[in-house]
């Protein structure tokens, strides 16, 4: 799950390639401008995995809160909290907390603060079509990895963007193994009032052997 979330939530700024779709670029530029006006974001999402080999579908849900470089991510079995300098990862099943230094410029670290601008680097893009998701009419943009694509587990990301609100409502990953992974944004609250203590994690209830401190 952590590896998957890293793929989804790591930084992706689309560079301007001369061969790319001008319509897609305009839509993504508008999305970027809108998203960057938000001081904070609180969103609930549903996560669906279709495994072609096992012929099964798994459905999960989660919540993400973002304020600048600070974030809190609730996923099944884990809570990940970052105050912009330190990141705490609480594995509920193992009853452990891992603590690390956080660098917002390090693309190797999980960074949900970039979830809604995930298109911003390392991808080529193309306008696909218009499609309805629920009541929203969406522009569908296909993203193709341009940086070490052979190391990616997916070959295409389909980004569904509400034409009116200029917000991401769904993200669909088409995997190289034939599977599909879908994130549906169920609720999206820009400029939500999120107290700063939300982005710190209290380790006092944990014993010393339950805390793994990997900070320098």
N, C-alpha and C positions, 0 to 999 in steps of 0.2 A: 504493500500500500504506500509506504513512504517513497519508494522509487517511482511509482506511478504518479503520485502527487508532485514529486519533483519535476517530472516531465511536463505536467500540466501547468504547475505554478512558476516555473523558472522564466527568466526574462527573455522576450522574443521581439525586438524592434525591427520592423520591416524596412530594409533599405530600399532606395528607389532604383529598381532595375529597369533599363530602357525597354526590355522585352515584355514587361509585365503590364497587367491590365489597368488602364487609367481609371476606369469606373471603380474597380476594387480599391485602388489607392485613395480615391476621393472618399469612399465610404469609410475606410479605415482611418483616414485623417480626421474625419468628423467624429468618429468614435473616440479617438485619442484625445481630441480637444475637449469633448464632453466629459470623459472620465477624469481628466486631469483637473477639472474644476471642482471635483468633490473633495471635501476635507476629510471625509470618512465614508466607509461603506460597511453595511451589515447585510449579509445575504444568507439565505437558506438554500440548499441545493439537494437534488436527488441524483444518485450516481448508479448507473446501470451498466453491468458487464455482461456481454454475450460471448460465451466461449464456444467457438465453432467445433473444436475437437471434442469437448465434453458434451456439446449440445445442451448447454444449460445457461440460464440467465440468473444473475445475482443482482439484487437491488439493495442499496444502502442510502443513507442520508447524512447530511452534515451541515455545519454552520461555519461561516467565516466572518470575522470582524477585522477591519483594516483602518488604520489611522496613521497616515504618513508611512514611516518604516516599521511601525508597530503592528502586530497582528495577533489574533487568537483563532486557532483552527480546531474545531471539534469534528472528529471523524470516529467511526466505530472502533472502540478499543483504545483510542488515543486522544490526548489533548496536547496541542503544541502552542506555546505562548512565547512571544518575543516583545521586548520593550525597546527594540532598536539597537541594543548593545549585546544582550544576552538572550539565548533561546533555550527554553525548557521543553523537553519532550517527555510527557508522562505516558508510559505504557501501562494501561490499567490491568491487563491480564498478568503481566510480570510484576506489577506493583513496584515499578522502578521509574526513576526520573533521571534523564540524561541532560547535562547542562553543558552548553558550548558557547564560545564567543560567536557573535553574529556580525557578518559583514554584508551589508545590503548590495555591495558590488560583486559579491562572489556568486557566480552562476551555478556553482556546485552545491550551494545550500538551498534548502527548501525556502521559498519566499512567496507566500500567498499574497503579499502586498502588491504583487504584479499580476495577480490572477486576471484582472479585467483589462490589462494591456498586454496580454500574453502574445499578441501578434507582433510585437515591436522589434524583434531582432532574429536574424538567422533563418528567415523564411521568404520564399517567393509566394505570390498570391495570384488568384484569378477569381473574377466574379463568375458564379455558377448560375444562380436563378433567384427568383423570389419564391418564398414558401411560407405558408401559415403555420405558426406554432401556437396552438391554443387560439387566442383571439388576436395575436400579434402578427402583422405582415412583416416578414423578415427578408433582408438581403442575405443570401448565402454566399460566403467567401471561402474558397478552398485555399488552404495553406500547405505548402510543400517544403520540407526541411532542405535548406541549402548548405548547412554547415554539418559535415560528417553524417550525411543521411544514412550511411550504412550502419551506423551505431544506434539509430533510432529503432524502436520496436513498432512504430507506426509509419505509414507512408503518406497519409493525408490527414489533416485536421479540417473539419468543416465547421465554420464559425457562423452562427445564426444571430443576426443583429437586427433588433427592432428598428424599422425604418423611421418611426415617429420619435421614439424616445432616445434613439442612438445608444442602446444598451445591449450587451450580450445576453441572450436569453437561453441559448443552448450551445454546447460545444460537443462535437462528435469526433472521436478518434477512430480511424480505420486502420486496424492493425495488420502487420505483415503476415500473421498467422491465420488471417481470415476472420478474426473476432472484431467486435465493435465495443467501444466504451463511450458512454454518453453522460454528460453533465447537464442537468436541467436546472436553471436558476428558478426556484419556486417563489422566492420573495427577494426583493432588491430595494434597500433603503439607503439612498445617498444622503450624506450629511447627517447621519444618525448621531445622536448624543451618546458617546461612548466614554465613560470615565477612564482616566489613565490607569487606575489600579487594575482594570480589566486585563492589562498587558504585562502583569507581573504574576509570578507563580510562587506560592507559599510552600516551601519544602519542610516546614516545621513538623508536620504530621508524619514525616518519613524517617525511618531509622538510617543510620550512617551507611549501612550496607545496601540500602535501597537507592542511594544517590550516587550516580556516576558523573563526576565532575571532570570534563575534558577541556576546561578552559586553560589557556596558556598561563 
